[in-house]
Every structure is written in structure tokens, then in C-alpha cells.
Amino acid sequence: MTTVTRSDQTTVMNNPVKVKSNSESHVASEDFKTIGDITHPDPAMIMRGVNVFYGEKQAIFNVDLDLGQNEVLAMIGPSGCGKSTFLRCLNRMNDTIEACRVTGELSLEGENIYDKKMDVVNLRARVGMVFQKPNPFPKSIYENIAYGPKIHGLASRRAELDEIVETSLRKAGLWEEVKDRLDQPATGMSGGQQQRLCIARTIAVSPDVILMDEPCSALDPIATARVEELIAELSANYSIAIVTHSMQQAARVSNRTAYFHLGNLIEVGETNDIFTKPSHKLTEDYITGRFG
Ligand SMILES: Nc1ncnc2c1ncn2[C@@H]1O[C@H](COP(=O)(O)OP(=O)(O)OP(=O)(O)O)[C@@H](O)[C@H]1O
């Protein structure tokens, strides 16, 4: 049973998961009990008791967390702590890894996303994803944006498609830069432009949620600043979960921050609180640079 106590803002796991790995048994210990309010008053996604396994090895332990409507939630933690693994549960991207198994309850707008009847292609449009390296299709700028709406049947006429392309590029802050060269290859754009194109491509299929896995790690500081500004603008219309190695970035862009350690969610709270008065020693050690 998992108990969420909002008064003292502590999540108590009464059932630590015991899993045999190749050489040892791992028990999610009391030290890894989540501190902070894992709930959001207006959630877009609700995750409860999430465990992830790669074969015998457990990578995520009993994580409970909400992603709020129009919030930017940052996920931070040392390399290998499971941030990306957890993020990929949110649109079932882990399904593409054969050895990977996810248990727990994960819902989007009240719908169980792991339900057998869930259309995963549709889910990944509703919960879009932007990756570390910009990955435009080897097609024109226009076609990169138009592709998703076409396969999802969101536009029946060319004029509707044009409208979606323009709106998506505008929302991604790219329209003025590319409007005169929509027919040119997307691969000819700068890295920062390509990443904003990938964000526009995600927006084009009208998602509820956008997942970002270190979206600025391949970008220079100016392109990073553009994407960070964009994240702030997008949060007016979308719920955003972002994995980042940069604590400065988490502090700049997010409303709440979740700190992961060895596959456990250690602490979650208002970003300002996490960075100025963390409650858990592990969070404090990480944000003060003692490890990670
Ligand atoms: N495809 C995979 N197969 C087996 N193990 C994996 C796979 N992907 C990740 N892992 C393991 O799961 C754990 C969590 O990895 P994950 O990539 O989610 O961490 P992370 O916090 O995102 O790390 P980083 O910050 O380095 O990207 C690690 O021990 C990693 O080795």
C-alpha cells in the first residue's frame, strides 16, 4: 500500500519492492522514502507505484508523482539514477526496449495509459517527446511539421495543413526564421533551429503533454536560451516534464523539481524550495555539488 500524507508532505511506502538483481537484492529502504508533496491539485498525469525493470535489474522503485496541468516539472539527479527511464514510462517509449518491463498505475487525463486497448501511436501524439539530439526527418521543413497531422488525420485539405504548419512554427518561435524556406531540407537548419523544429513537430499533433529529455544538451548557450524561453511560453498550453543535467536550467524553467537517486524519487517540491532549502540530505548533497 502506498500512503500519501499531504499534511506532513511525506509519502510513506509500506511495501518496499524486493528485487533480485544479478548479484544482490535491492530493497527500496526507508532512507529513500520520498519527501515532499507528490500530488498536484490539477494533474494531467498521475503515476503511482511505478517500477521499471531491465531484465532482472530494477531501475525505478515505487515512484509516485503527478504532472500538473500547465506545469513544468524538472527531473534531476546523478547519471544513471533513472530520470530518462521514468520519463519514457510516460508515453510508453520503454515499450520499444525489449527487456524493459513497467509496473504500476500511470494515467493521462484519467485514462490508464498501459491499458491493453490504449493505442500507443495515439498516446505518443498526446504525450509528445523531444530528444537530446534534434532529430528532424530528412524532409523539408514543411513536411517535418505536416507529417504527424497527416498520419493522424488532423487536416483534410491543404489549407488546413498550411494553417497547422504555420501555427506550430509560430508557437515554436520559428516562423519568422523559416517562412521563406519551408520547402528546404530541415537538415540545413542550425542545431537550435532543428530542436525548435522538433518542438514544433510535437506541437503539430496537439499534445496534452510534452516530454523533454535533456533538450538543450546539444545546443550552444544562445540556442539553449531560446529553447528555455520557449518552454516557458509553451507551459501556458501544455504540461511539460523535462529531464535535465543542468540545475541552473531546472531552476530557470520549472515550477516543481523532482530529485531522483538510484531509481528512487527522493524529494519533490517547488523548484525554489528544492534549490534553496532541500529537506533530504541526498538532495542537498547533489545540489551543492557534493556528488553527481
Ligand atoms: N536499455 C537499457 N537496458 C538496460 N539497462 C538500462 C537501459 N537503459 C537504462 N538502463 C539502466 O537503467 C538505469 C537508469 O538509467 P537512465 O538512463 O534512466 O538514467 P538517467 O538518470 O537518465 O541517466 P543519464 O543522466 O546518464 O542519462 C541505469 O542503471 C542504466 O544503466
The ligand as an SDF file (V2000), in Angstrom:
LIG
                    3D

 31 33  0  0  0  0  0  0  0  0999 V2000
   18.1240   -0.1040  -22.4300 N   0  0  0  0  0  0  0  0  0  0  0  0
   18.6140   -0.3980  -21.2250 C   0  0  0  0  0  0  0  0  0  0  0  0
   18.9400   -1.6680  -20.8980 N   0  0  0  0  0  0  0  0  0  0  0  0
   19.4330   -1.9850  -19.6780 C   0  0  0  0  0  0  0  0  0  0  0  0
   19.6300   -1.0860  -18.6970 N   0  0  0  0  0  0  0  0  0  0  0  0
   19.3300    0.1950  -18.9520 C   0  0  0  0  0  0  0  0  0  0  0  0
   18.8000    0.6080  -20.2280 C   0  0  0  0  0  0  0  0  0  0  0  0
   18.5970    1.9480  -20.1860 N   0  0  0  0  0  0  0  0  0  0  0  0
   18.9700    2.3530  -18.9500 C   0  0  0  0  0  0  0  0  0  0  0  0
   19.4040    1.3110  -18.2120 N   0  0  0  0  0  0  0  0  0  0  0  0
   19.8860    1.3460  -16.8200 C   0  0  0  0  0  0  0  0  0  0  0  0
   18.8610    1.9090  -16.0090 O   0  0  0  0  0  0  0  0  0  0  0  0
   19.4190    2.7980  -15.0590 C   0  0  0  0  0  0  0  0  0  0  0  0
   18.7870    4.1820  -15.2490 C   0  0  0  0  0  0  0  0  0  0  0  0
   19.2260    4.7000  -16.4960 O   0  0  0  0  0  0  0  0  0  0  0  0
   18.6690    6.0620  -17.0980 P   0  0  0  0  0  0  0  0  0  0  0  0
   19.2680    6.2390  -18.4420 O   0  0  0  0  0  0  0  0  0  0  0  0
   17.2190    6.0910  -16.9750 O   0  0  0  0  0  0  0  0  0  0  0  0
   19.2860    7.1080  -16.0700 O   0  0  0  0  0  0  0  0  0  0  0  0
   19.4420    8.6690  -16.2030 P   0  0  0  0  0  0  0  0  0  0  0  0
   19.2780    9.2180  -14.8310 O   0  0  0  0  0  0  0  0  0  0  0  0
   18.5500    9.1980  -17.2560 O   0  0  0  0  0  0  0  0  0  0  0  0
   20.9680    8.7700  -16.6490 O   0  0  0  0  0  0  0  0  0  0  0  0
   21.7190    9.8890  -17.5150 P   0  0  0  0  0  0  0  0  0  0  0  0
   21.5950   11.1550  -16.7390 O   0  0  0  0  0  0  0  0  0  0  0  0
   23.1270    9.3780  -17.5580 O   0  0  0  0  0  0  0  0  0  0  0  0
   21.0600    9.9340  -18.8610 O   0  0  0  0  0  0  0  0  0  0  0  0
   20.9230    2.7840  -15.2570 C   0  0  0  0  0  0  0  0  0  0  0  0
   21.4860    1.8550  -14.3530 O   0  0  0  0  0  0  0  0  0  0  0  0
   21.0780    2.2840  -16.6810 C   0  0  0  0  0  0  0  0  0  0  0  0
   22.2860    1.6030  -16.8420 O   0  0  0  0  0  0  0  0  0  0  0  0
  1  2  1  0
  2  3  1  0
  2  7  2  0
  3  4  2  0
  4  5  1  0
  5  6  2  0
  6  7  1  0
  6 10  1  0
  7  8  1  0
  8  9  2  0
  9 10  1  0
 10 11  1  0
 11 12  1  0
 11 30  1  0
 12 13  1  0
 13 14  1  0
 13 28  1  0
 14 15  1  0
 15 16  1  0
 16 17  2  0
 16 18  1  0
 16 19  1  0
 19 20  1  0
 20 21  2  0
 20 22  1  0
 20 23  1  0
 23 24  1  0
 24 25  2  0
 24 26  1  0
 24 27  1  0
 28 29  1  0
 28 30  1  0
 30 31  1  0
M  END
$$$$
